[in-house]
Structure formats: C-alpha cells, structure tokens
Amino acid sequence: MYCVFGEERIKMINKRYILAIDVGTTSVKTVIFDTCGRELACRICEYALEKPCPDFVEVEPEVYWNAVREGIAGVMNDAGLRQDDIAAVGVTSQAETLIVLDAQGKPLRKAIVWLDNRAKAEAAQIATDFSREEVYRVTGQQEIVPTWTACKLLWLRNHEPETFAEAAEFLMVEDYIIYRLTGNFATDHALNPSTLYYDLVNGCWWDEMLDYLGVRKDQLPELKYSGETAGYVTSASDVAIGSGAAVCVSPIDQVAAAVGAGNIAPGMITETTGSAMAVCATLDAPAYDEKMRIGLYRHALAGQYIMMPWIPTAGMVLRWFRDEMAPDMNYQELSRLAETVPAGCDGMLMLPHLTGAFCPDVNPAATGVFHGIGLGHGRGHFVRAIFEAVAFTLRQNVDVLKEAGLKCSAVRSLGGGAKDALWLQIKADVLDCPVEVPACSEATCLGAAILAAAGAGIFPSVSE
C-alpha cells in the first residue's frame, strides 16, 4: 500500500503550494507551505490600533487589506514562486471585530476591534432581554460582554443610526479579506459563535437575536464549513498570486491553530498565547459547563466542538509594556532581562486584565495591576511579572477544564509566546506538567493551510 500511494502523486502535490493568511489583532501573518506541510516563507506585517478614548479600539479596514497585500507580495518573493504556483488560499482571523460596508462594498466607518469595550450599556441591554442561560444554550457564550459583535452592532444602531441604516454588509475581518480577494461575501460557521447571533448547535444565524438587533440575514455573509471554497482570487484584487486560486474559509484563529497543532480529537489541550490567550479542548459532542465558566465553540471538523476558556490580553500585555515602557528594546532583549529575575519577581505581582477579565471569572470592569513595586525593581521584574501573570491565568483555566471532566497530561503551546523559552518554562512550572511545542511554530497558518488543502481537493480530508 505504501508504494501504491505513489511517487507520481508525491511529485504532483509537491508542485502545488498553499498560502495561509492569519489576520491578528496587531499584525497579519502570511505563510506559504508546500503540500507536505513545510514552511517556505513567512512575513509578519504589523500595524497600530487607534485608541481615541478609553474603551475605544479601532482601525481602518484598509489597514488590514494593505497588510495582507504586502504579506502576500513578500512571501511570494521570498519563496521565489510564480503567481500561478498557489493552488489555494486559507484565510483565518480574530473574531468579533466589526466591519461595516455600504452597497458598493466600501467601509462606512473604521472597524470596531474585538478588544473595544465601549458597548457596556448595550451588553446590559441585551442581558435584560435575553437570559444568560438562553444565550449560553444557543451560542455557547457563557456571558454577555461588550466585546461581542452583537453588542457592537447595537451600539452602532444606538449611536450612529445613519451608518447603521446605510449598512449593506456586516462582516468580520476574515470575511472582509475574503471579499477583497474574491468579491464574494462568505464566512466560516466556526468563526461566528462569539458574534452572539449564531446558533451553535443548529449551525445557522439566530433569528431571534437578529430581529432584536435589527439586522437582516442578507446583510450577513454566507455561512460555509471550514475548508469550503468561498470563491477564487480575482484579478481585481491586485495581489501577487494568480487569479483562479481557491480561497477557503477557516475557523476563528484559535481553532485554526488547534488544527495546525493536531488537536482534532479529544484528549489534547492546546494553548495559544498571542495578543489574547485561548485554551482549546476538543469534544465529540457539545458539552456545557454547569457553572457557565467556559465558552463552547464549533471545531473546524464537522460534528466536533471546542471548549475554549480565554483571556483578552496575554501577549498584548507584553506588547503594551514594550511599546509604552521599553520602546528601545525588542522582545528577545526583554526576555533576557527577565531571565535574571528570580521566580516571584522579588515580591512584584501582576494582574493581566488590561481590557477586562473573561474566564473563568467574567468582569468587563477589571483592570491591570502591578503590585508590590519597590526601588529595587527594574524592567526585568516587570517582564517576568507579566510572564508569571499569564502563566497563572493559564493554570486557572486549565484547572477549570479539569473540573469539567477533561484530561490534561500535557499542554501544547502555540503562538508568539511559544517562541520564548523562559515563558514556556514558567508555564510548565506553574502547570506542573509538560509543555510541548510543535515543530511548526506557525500553527494558526498551518491549520488554515491544512483546511484549504483539503477544501481544494489536494487531500481528501483534514485527517489525511
């Protein structure tokens, strides 16, 4: 059977390449893989978020698109590929960020980033009219918080009624990039649970919530399953890949990362420390936490689900510290400073809730804290305190998963945080269990590429 798999097929698939795009909170990562999963080229294009006042976080949608175009051009050049060498494109992104387009497909305002916490009154308004238990049962989201897309939409209707009335399409970032590449409006089922208007188990838009928000189904993109083709790259997109490449939908970035790490069956836990932190545990059937501490999401694989506790700011805390307190240093230099600091940071303690807390305790009003600062503390203490704060928050959420009956003999670590040896060791010490790191550090892009390769027919299934 090994021989029947065939050298001819290997020759064929090795001539085809998959491009993956991961639109994160503060950067776009673009990676090219061959069909054996080898990384050929990677580009990271960073951008700044606009914070015009407390709780407001915005960015021009064109900033996302320009970073995507720059990343595609960069990796194609670095890999030395021709435009027609790309067989398929997988796109994944952050969730909850709201992009509003008019009937001509032009943005009507800046994107309201998922971190944006302005819709507190709207979250309270929804919580008055929908019980927490109902929302959890339908959407899998255990609390109604201002960052969910439904709350952003209600804020838009309440505060910018002219924009709301003119809106033709309500999209998230992945949807917008797919539209710019293909001209089609499409989204992934597994991107949408945290919109608060997606019916998790039935796999459709939640009519009652849409009616409440005043949103029509024709204002939302077409729902597709992970890996399905949303369309094909058009010449109008003016990107450095040939028109005709299949563009495939992917789940929320955290779930795409779970696929890239091989977390496609029960028994494994992955944690991703990017701007936020998400902990993913795969389930064969929907399961709800009796205490409503853990969110439930769709997996990329049909019929599977993911329990996913998360915290809004993890790596984002380190970036904030670098940008505001140590702009003259890079992450590696900051980590070297932290290596000189003993565990416990000589009495300094940090709480990483820069935009509120979510799991396992929901508190949108929570704020960050550095406590116990003395004259003997330096930059290295602050950095190690951040590392330890995120590690203990991870421990807290893994403990909740264990309480819910999930096993955890090892944790597989992903994201930018997995590139720092000190941070990994702190996590292993705090968790008191092995922390594994996949050979491919770009698990989110690899997951999107795997799904695109299966969706485009290069492989018959994700498992293969």
Salt bridges, closest charged atoms under 4 A:
GLU8 OE2 - LYS11 NZ 3.73
ASP34 OD2 - ARG38 NE 2.75
GLU50 OE1 - LYS110 NZ 2.46
ASP55 OD2 - LYS120 NZ 3.22
GLU58 OE2 - ARG109 NH2 3.21
GLU58 OE2 - ARG118 NH2 2.73
GLU62 OE1 - ARG180 NH1 3.07
ASP78 OD2 - ARG43 NE 2.78
ASP85 OD1 - ARG82 NH2 2.98
ASP116 OD2 - ARG118 NH2 2.77
GLU122 OE2 - HIS159 NE2 3.36
GLU143 OE2 - ARG132 NE 3.59
GLU160 OE1 - ARG109 NE 2.82
ASP207 OD1 - LYS217 NZ 2.92
ASP218 OD1 - ARG216 NE 2.89
GLU222 OE2 - LYS224 NZ 3.70
ASP238 OD2 - ARG69 NH2 3.04
GLU271 OE2 - LYS427 NZ 2.77
ASP289 OD2 - ARG293 NE 3.08
ASP323 OD2 - ARG319 NE 3.20
ASP323 OD1 - ARG322 NH2 2.90
ASP328 OD1 - ARG379 NH1 3.22
ASP346 OD2 - HIS381 NE2 2.83
GLU388 OE2 - ARG384 NE 2.77
ASP399 OD2 - ARG395 NE 3.02
GLU403 OE1 - ARG293 NH1 2.82
GLU436 OE1 - ARG412 NH2 3.08
GLU442 OE1 - LYS29 NZ 2.76
GLU442 OE2 - LYS419 NZ 3.33
GLU464 OE2 - ARG9 NH1 3.31
